[in-house]
Amino acid sequence: MSISPGGIRRWVSYLPDRSAGPSGRTTGGTGTPSPAIRTASTRNTPHDSTHVLSGYDTSPHGELLVSTLTAAMHKQEAMSGHILPVIFSWHLGIQLNPVAKRATGAFDPEAFWLAWDRGSEINVDTFGPSWEFWSVIHAELAELRKRYAVPPLDPSADATLALLSA
């Protein structure tokens, strides 16, 4: 699995053991808050949290799958806000904005429908106004996945578990 140097790798690198979020650790014992704490923003938190909860990596294929799972979980603008942009960006190679890069060939129909099914089973909406990232930051990942009814992903394909065990 390909994991980008930023995004989920940075976020997960600050996890205490197997929790779902960054610890209050400091950088190099200097008392300076870790980058995960300094740069946490509400804009990217739902998306990055969905990567962690789902286990999908940040490769073009993983981005397509996490957005598909999101569309099934967060029904608001599912097609225009989540499905079409990733198909354009990660399958057709059309760069829609400077943040989202582009690639071709990332669409896998079987994985797409598995991601859709997984998202439709989840009982929380990490993009919804009632979900609060900071209230679960220190929870065990396995406990959150169980609480939120996140269907399991084959452990060999679970990028979050791979990073946590590294």
C-alpha positions as CSV (number, residue, x, y, z in Angstrom):
1,M,0.0,0.0,0.0
2,S,1.2,3.5,-0.8
3,I,0.9,6.1,2.0
4,S,1.8,9.7,1.3
5,P,4.4,11.4,3.5
6,G,1.7,13.8,4.7
7,G,-1.9,13.3,5.6
8,I,-2.7,10.0,7.3
9,R,1.0,9.1,7.9
10,R,1.5,12.3,9.8
11,W,-1.7,12.0,11.7
12,V,-1.2,8.4,12.7
13,S,2.4,9.0,13.6
14,Y,1.2,10.9,16.7
15,L,-1.2,8.2,17.9
16,P,-0.5,6.9,21.4
17,D,-0.3,3.2,21.0
18,R,-3.6,2.1,19.2
19,S,-5.7,5.2,19.9
20,A,-7.6,7.2,17.3
21,G,-5.8,10.5,17.6
22,P,-2.7,12.4,18.4
23,S,-1.4,12.4,21.9
24,G,-0.4,15.5,23.8
25,R,3.3,14.7,23.2
26,T,5.7,17.5,22.5
27,T,8.4,17.6,19.8
28,G,11.8,16.5,20.9
29,G,11.1,17.2,24.6
30,T,11.1,20.9,23.8
31,G,7.6,21.6,25.1
32,T,6.5,22.5,21.6
33,P,3.2,20.9,20.7
34,S,3.6,18.1,18.1
35,P,2.8,19.1,14.5
36,A,-0.4,17.1,14.7
37,I,-1.6,19.2,17.5
38,R,-0.4,22.5,16.0
39,T,-1.9,21.9,12.6
40,A,-5.2,20.1,13.5
41,S,-8.0,21.8,11.6
42,T,-11.7,21.1,11.3
43,R,-11.4,21.3,7.5
44,N,-9.4,18.1,7.0
45,T,-10.3,16.3,10.3
46,P,-13.4,14.5,8.9
47,H,-11.6,13.3,5.8
48,D,-8.4,12.2,7.6
49,S,-10.4,10.6,10.4
50,T,-12.4,8.6,7.8
51,H,-9.0,7.3,6.4
52,V,-8.1,6.2,9.9
53,L,-11.4,4.6,10.8
54,S,-11.8,2.9,7.4
55,G,-8.2,1.7,7.0
56,Y,-7.9,3.1,3.5
57,D,-4.5,4.6,2.6
58,T,-3.8,7.8,0.8
59,S,-2.8,6.4,-2.6
60,P,-5.1,7.4,-5.5
61,H,-6.9,4.1,-5.1
62,G,-7.3,4.7,-1.3
63,E,-8.5,8.2,-1.8
64,L,-11.2,7.0,-4.2
65,L,-12.3,4.3,-1.7
66,V,-12.4,6.6,1.3
67,S,-14.5,9.1,-0.7
68,T,-16.8,6.4,-1.7
69,L,-17.2,5.2,1.8
70,T,-17.8,8.8,2.8
71,A,-20.5,9.2,0.2
72,A,-22.4,6.2,1.6
73,M,-21.9,7.4,5.2
74,H,-22.6,11.2,4.6
75,K,-25.5,11.3,2.2
76,Q,-25.3,15.1,1.6
77,E,-24.1,15.7,-1.9
78,A,-22.8,12.2,-2.1
79,M,-22.3,12.1,-5.9
80,S,-21.2,15.7,-6.6
81,G,-19.2,16.2,-3.4
82,H,-17.5,12.8,-3.0
83,I,-17.9,10.3,-5.9
84,L,-17.5,12.4,-9.1
85,P,-14.5,14.5,-7.9
86,V,-12.4,11.4,-7.0
87,I,-13.3,9.6,-10.2
88,F,-12.2,12.7,-12.2
89,S,-9.0,13.1,-10.1
90,W,-7.9,9.6,-9.4
91,H,-9.3,7.6,-12.4
92,L,-9.6,10.0,-15.3
93,G,-6.5,12.1,-14.4
94,I,-8.3,15.4,-14.3
95,Q,-6.9,17.7,-11.6
96,L,-9.8,19.7,-10.2
97,N,-7.9,21.9,-7.8
98,P,-4.3,22.4,-6.7
99,V,-4.8,20.3,-3.5
100,A,-6.1,17.2,-5.1
101,K,-3.5,15.8,-7.4
102,R,-4.4,13.5,-10.3
103,A,-3.8,9.9,-11.5
104,T,-5.3,7.5,-13.9
105,G,-6.7,4.0,-13.5
106,A,-7.5,4.0,-9.7
107,F,-11.1,2.8,-10.1
108,D,-11.7,-0.8,-9.2
109,P,-15.5,-1.6,-9.4
110,E,-15.4,-4.4,-6.9
111,A,-13.5,-2.3,-4.3
112,F,-15.7,0.6,-5.1
113,W,-18.9,-1.3,-4.1
114,L,-17.2,-2.8,-1.1
115,A,-16.3,0.7,0.1
116,W,-19.9,1.8,-0.6
117,D,-21.3,-1.1,1.4
118,R,-18.9,-0.5,4.3
119,G,-19.9,3.2,4.4
120,S,-23.6,2.4,4.4
121,E,-23.1,0.2,7.5
122,I,-21.4,2.9,9.6
123,N,-23.6,4.4,12.3
124,V,-21.8,7.7,12.6
125,D,-21.2,10.5,10.1
126,T,-17.7,11.9,10.6
127,F,-18.7,14.8,8.3
128,G,-21.9,15.6,10.2
129,P,-22.2,18.5,12.7
130,S,-22.8,16.2,15.7
131,W,-19.5,14.2,15.4
132,E,-16.8,15.7,17.5
133,F,-13.2,14.6,16.7
134,W,-11.7,15.8,20.0
135,S,-14.2,13.8,22.0
136,V,-12.7,10.5,20.7
137,I,-9.1,11.5,20.2
138,H,-7.8,9.1,22.9
139,A,-10.2,6.2,22.3
140,E,-8.8,2.9,21.1
141,L,-9.2,2.5,17.4
142,A,-10.7,-1.0,17.7
143,E,-13.3,0.3,20.2
144,L,-14.2,3.2,17.9
145,R,-14.6,0.9,14.9
146,K,-16.9,-1.3,17.0
147,R,-18.9,1.6,18.4
148,Y,-19.4,3.1,14.9
149,A,-20.1,-0.3,13.3
150,V,-17.2,0.1,10.8
151,P,-17.2,-3.2,8.8
152,P,-13.8,-4.8,9.0
153,L,-11.3,-4.5,6.2
154,D,-9.0,-7.4,5.4
155,P,-6.1,-6.8,7.8
156,S,-3.5,-7.1,5.0
157,A,-5.2,-4.1,3.3
158,D,-5.7,-2.0,6.4
159,A,-3.3,0.9,6.1
160,T,-4.1,2.2,9.6
161,L,-3.3,-1.0,11.3
162,A,-0.1,-1.3,9.3
163,L,1.1,2.1,10.5
164,L,0.1,1.4,14.1
165,S,2.1,-1.8,14.2
166,A,5.2,-0.3,12.5
